Amino acid sequence: MSGKFSGVQAIFRTAYPKMLYVHCVGHQLNLVVQEVIKRTSHGAKALTALESIVQFMKGSPNRLQSFDSFCAGSEQPTRSIRPLCPTRWVMRLPALEV
């Protein structure tokens, strides 16, 4: 979409040379939220702990099976462990919910 030479930005620039390209507001919001969380000590520690837990659980088939059987007894048995998305805060929500 934002490619300078072959993206939508390039197509619009040929038609409107004075056009100013601005990233999507949702993308900008994601970047701001990630920076704020990284710079707060509690937020950074929580995300680091969550990443460690995900890596620990995914490191063993036995642990994954135990987690799946634990979730089978909950209200939503279709849950699975998800890694944290490094680029989008919105995609981290499913990992946090699990």
Secondary structure, 3 states (H helix, E strand, C coil): CCCCCCCHHHHHHHHCCCCCCCCCHHHHHHHHHHHHHHHCHHHHHHHHHHHHHHHHHHCCHHHHHHHHHHHHCCCCCCCCCCCCCCCCCCCHHHHHHC
